[in-house]
């Protein structure tokens, strides 16, 4: 990322979100601290960079260091004034409507979290139920829930740095999901996040689906590295990675995982840490791993790693389907129907999975400092769910060191993270990470310099 073209100044008004604010709300918005506006500026720049495939958050911020965004209160609402914004966000001098809508979505979520949660202290972030309520409230404020709609949301996880045949395969799976009127939720970036949405858009068009939903869920630390892809039509930004992951799981009626890198491994360990908990055994939760034939080895290695670390029983919680998009979609549809029957029988909400128990260790934000990474307990003597949580944190730190601005800065200042643990487990972890590096799954471009060291 070494070239840029900008639009000097534009005034923008909301399209679908934040159309009306009271004077009190606008006063509160303008009173937000410098850190909140710094956070909004970074998220806004990422949104304006939609469609530009790069995953270096620091490079984006450096390239557009003169970018400015100001909130201007007006009696009839609010407007944004942007200076030196990426030219790619405009057509014939006018901002692309989808990008403009996402810009106000970012403002909505960041301001809402600051006022209702950080300063209003309306939620108890020290309890599991309080955190779950917080995630629900952010999603409700974003308009994500649809009343009286049968389950139809399939979460698709996978890497942003994938091969062309893997991308095409994810698009074929999305097409088959769209033909079955299933809607798509992803991390909103490119690669295996964009492919299913793009494929589903064609499937939905063929089936004349009226409400086509392509929901992107992000968080401030990663959105600059994974800007929303152009298909996303609903964007919501959660305050941290743990709440983002909980939002995926509570919203989803099925999860499909494509090949990916450290972030995908983190997501896999997160959901398995939940499903393997004894309190969640009676709850149906379809989880499918899938890849094209050329990448079948990816899930062979992943499956081997999961068995070596979490035990043979881990295979009870997922299905592996190779090179069969239609079968993946059929199994997803069957899984969603099973979830529908279960929730209807127990009179549970379709839109939000309240019944899943998520342990505190998977909910509390993990700060990937060098000290915290070195103190992780990576030992197979731990219960499977607890070990999954510890491994999830290890991968979360690696993601931060790879693509998040604050993580990249820490690695530059203090060198790579050091991961310590049981010798056999660390060897298995090292093998998996080596596979990710060899297959180019850690970064989109350039030579990858590992942000970690394995110490057994």
N, C-alpha and C positions, 0 to 999 in steps of 0.2 A: 504494500500500500504506500505508494510514493508520489502519486499524482492527485490533484484535486481541482475541482471547479466549484464555485460557490454562487449562491444568490445573495445579494447584499442585504436586503431587508424585505420582509413580508409580514403582514398582519393576518392573523388566523382566528376564526371563531369556531366553536364546537359544531359538529355535525350530528352526532348521536348521543354523546355523553357530556355532562356538565353544562347543559344548556341554560339552566337556571341555578343561581346561587343567591342566597340571602346576603344582605349587607354584612351580617355577623360572620357568615362563612367566608366572605371575601376578605374581611378584616383579619380573620384567623389565618387565612392563606398567606396574606402579605406579612403576617407576623412570624411565619415559619422561619426557623433558624437557617444559618448559612449552610449547614450540613445537608439539610433537606433540599435546598435549592441546588446544591452541588450534585446531590444524588439525582434530582430531576433532570439537570442539565446533561448528565452522562447518559441517562436512560433516553432522553429526548434525542440526543445525537445518534444513539444506536438505532432508534426508530427511523430517523431520517436517513439512515444508511441502509435501509431495507433494500434487498436485491443485490448488494455488493458483498461478494463472498470472501470474507477474511475473518480470521478468528483471533487477532491480536488486539486486545482491548486497549493496551497502552499506545499502540501505533495509531489507532483511530483517534484517541484523545489528543495525541501529539500533532497529527495531521491537521486537525480542526481546532487548534488551541485558541483561535480567535472567535470561535462560535459562541454566540450569546443567545439567551432566550429569556424573555421578561414576561411576567404576568401583569396584565393591565386591567384593573377593575373598571367596570362600567355599570350604569344603572340598570341596563337590561341584561346583565350577565358578566361575561368575562371574555377577554381575548388574549392571545399570545402574540408577542412581537419577536420574530426570529431574525438574527443577523448572521450572515456568513454561513448559511446552511448548505449542505451538499446539494449541488445542482441536480443530481440524479433523483431527488425527491420531487422534482417539478416537471411539468409538461407545459410548454409554451408559457412559461412564467407562472403557472398556477400549480399549487401543491397537489399531488395525487390524493384523491379523496380518502382512500384506505389508509395512507400514511398519516394524513391529517387527523383521522379518527383515532388511530393508534396513539398519536401524540397526546390527545386529550385523555385517552385511557390511562396512559402513564401518569399524567397529572392527577387524575382521579384516584388512582390506587396509592400513589406515594403520599399525597396529601391526606387521604382517608386514614391510612395507617398512622401517619404522624399525629393527627388530631384525635382520632378515636382510641388508638391503642397506646402510642408512646406517651402522649401528653394527657389524654382523657382518662387513661388508666381504667377503661371500662371492662377490660378482660383480665382474667387471672392467667398469666403466662407461666405460672409456677405449678400448674396442674395439667394432667393430660386432657381432662375434659375442657378446661379453659382454653387450651391451645386449639383443640378441635372446634370449639365455638368460634374462636378468632378466625380460623381458616374459612369456616362457613360464612361468617359475616362479611369477610372481604369478597368472597365469591358472590354472595347475594348482592352486595353493593355494586358489583360489576355487571349485574344482570345475567349471570351465567345460568341460573336456574330457570327451568320452564315448567310451570305447573301442569299437572294432568297429562304429562307426556310419558309414554312407555319408554323403558330403558333402551338407549340406542347409541351410547357413547363408548367408542373404542379408543383407548389410549395407545399410541404407537411410540415406542422408545427405540432409540438407535443412534448411531454416531453421526456427527456432522462431517467427519472426514472419512468418506467411504468411496469405494470404486464405482465406476460407471455401471457395471452390471449389477452391483448391489442396489444402487439408486433406482435403476430401471425395474428391478424386482420389487422394491418397496412400492413403486408406483403401480405395478400390476396388482399387488395385494390391495392397495387402496382402491383401485378400480373395482375389484371384486366385492370389497366392502361397500362401496357406493352403490353397486347394483343391488345389494341387499338392504339398501336404505339405512345404513349405519353411518353415523357421523364420527368425525375424527378429532382427537385431542392429541397434541404433541407439545414438545418443548419450544416450538415455534421457529426453530432455526432452519438450516438447509440440510442436505443429505437425507438421512432416513426420517427426518421430521417433515421435510418438504414433499418427498416422494409420495407418501400415502395420501396427503391432502390433494396433490395434483391429480393422482389417479382417481380418487373419490369424486373429484369435481366432474370428471367425465362420466363416471358411473351414475352420479346423481342427475346429471343432465339427461342421460339416456332414459332414466326412470322418471323424469320430470318431478323429482323431489322438490317440494316447495321451500322448505326451510333447510338450507344446506349450511351445516355448522362446521367450521374449521377453527377450533379453539386453540390458541397458543398460550401456554402458561410459562412464565419466565420469572426471574428474580433479578434484582439490581446488579448483583455481582457477575452475572453471566450474560446479560442481554447484550452488552457491547460486543461480546465474542460470538454471540448467536443472535444477530438481529432478526426481527420477524421476517419470515419469508412472505412473498407477495400473495400467497393464497389465504393466509390467516385473516379471518373476518371478525374474530372476537379475541381481544388480547387482554390478559389480566396479569398483573405483576405482584407476586407475593413477596413479603419482606426478606425472606431468606430461603436457603435451599431446602431446609427441613419442612417448612410450611408449603413450599412448592411441591415437594414430593407427596406430602399428605393430601394436598389438593388433587393431584393426579389420582391417587388411590381412592379417595372418598367419592370423586366424581365418576370414576370409570365403572363400566359394566363388563369390561374385558380388557386385558392388556396384551398387546402383541409386541415382541421384542425382536428387532433386527440387529445385525452385527454393529458393533461400535467399539469405543475405546474405554477409557477409565470412567467417563460419565455414565456409560451404559452399564458397566460393571457395578457402579454405585447404585444405580436404579434397581438392578436385579437383586442385589444383596438387601436393599431396603425392603422390597416387596416380600422376599423370602423370609426376612427377619420377622415380618408381620404374620405371614401365612403359617409359619412353623410354630407360632405361639399357641399353647394349648387352648386358650380362650377362643381362638378363631377356627378351630377344627370343624365345627358344623356349618360354617359359612361358605357357600359356593363362590369361587373366585377364579374364573378362567384366565390362565396365563399360558401364552403360546410363544415359543422361540421359533423363528423361521429365517431361512436364508436361501439364496439360489444354490444350485449344485456346486458351482465354482467355489463357494464359501462354506461348504458343509463342514469343513475342518474347524471353522470358528466355534461352532457350538459343540463340536466334539471336545475341543480344548476347554471351553467354558464348563461343559458338563463334568469333565474330569476334575477341574478345579473345585467345583461345588461339592462333588462327592468326597474329594480328599479333605475338604475343610469342614463341611457341614454334615457329612454322613450319607449313606445310601438312601435314607428316607427322603432326602431332598427331592429325589426324582418323582415323588408322589405329587408334587405341587406344580409341575409344568409339563407341557407336551412339546416335543420337537418335531417340526414338520419341515422337510427340505424340498425346495423346488416345486411347490404346488400351491400357487396363489388361491385357486378356487377352494381347495380343501381348507386352507387357513381361514378363509372367509366363512366357509360352512361351519367350521368348528367355533368360530367367533359368534356366529349367529345362534348356534345351539347353546353356547355358553351364556349369551345374553338372555335367551329365553329361559334358561335355568335360573338365572338371577331374578328374572321377572317373577317366575312362579314362587320362588323362595320369599321374596319380599311381599308379594301379594298375600301369600298364606299367613305371613306374620304381621301383616298390616304395617310394613316398614316403608319409609320414604323411597321413592324411585330415584330421586335426584341426588341424594347424598347418603353415603353408606355410614350411618351412625353406629352400626353394631360392631364394626371391626374394632378390636382393641389394638392400639398402637402404644408400645412401651415408651416410657419417658426418654430412654436413651436414643430413640429414633426421632423424637420430637424436639428436644432441646438443641438449640444451635451449637454446632461444633466450630470453633475457631481454629483453623489449621495453622497455628504457629509452629515453629520448629520444636518447641518444648512439648506441646500437646501431641504432635505427631510421634515424637520419640517415646511418649509415655503410653501409647496405645497398647492394649493387652491382646496380643495375637497368639493364641494358644488353643489347641483343639480340646483341652480339658474343660473349656467353657461350654455351657449349654449352647446348642446350635443357634438359637435366636440371638443370644448375647454376642456370640462370635460374629454372626452376620452383621450386627450393629457396629462392632469394632472394625471389621473389614470395610464396611460402608464408609466409615470415617476416614480410613486410610485412602480410599479411592477419592473421596471428596477433597482431601488435601491435595492429591495429585492433580485433580481437575483445576483447583485453584492455582497451583503452581504452573499449570500449562497455559491457561487462557484468561484467568481473572486478573484484573489490573493490580489489585493489592497483593495477590499471590505471586505474580511475576516480580513485583518489586521486592518482596521478601526473599525470593530465591536469588535475585541479583545481589542483595545486601548480605545475606548470610549463607549462601550456598545451598545445595540440595537438602531436602528433608532426609532424615535417617529413620528407617523403619526397622524395628527389632522384634523378634519373636521366636517361637519354636522353630527349630532348624528345618524340619520337614515341611511345615506350613510355609515358611519363608521361601523355601525352594520352589514350592508350587506357585506362590505368588510371583516370584521372580520369573518363572517360566511363562506365566500368563502375560505379564507386563512386557516381556521380551517379544512375545507374539504380536502384541499391540504395536510396538515400536517397528518391528520388521515389516508389518503390513501397512505402515503409515497411518495408523488410526489415532495418533496423539495430536497431530497438527495438520492443517490444510496444506501448508507449503513451507519450504526451507528445511534445513537439517534440524532434526529434533535433538535437543539437549535435555536429557532426563532431569526432572526436578526432584528426584528421589534417589536414595541409595538403600539397598537391602543389606541389613546387618543381622546375621543369624547368631 
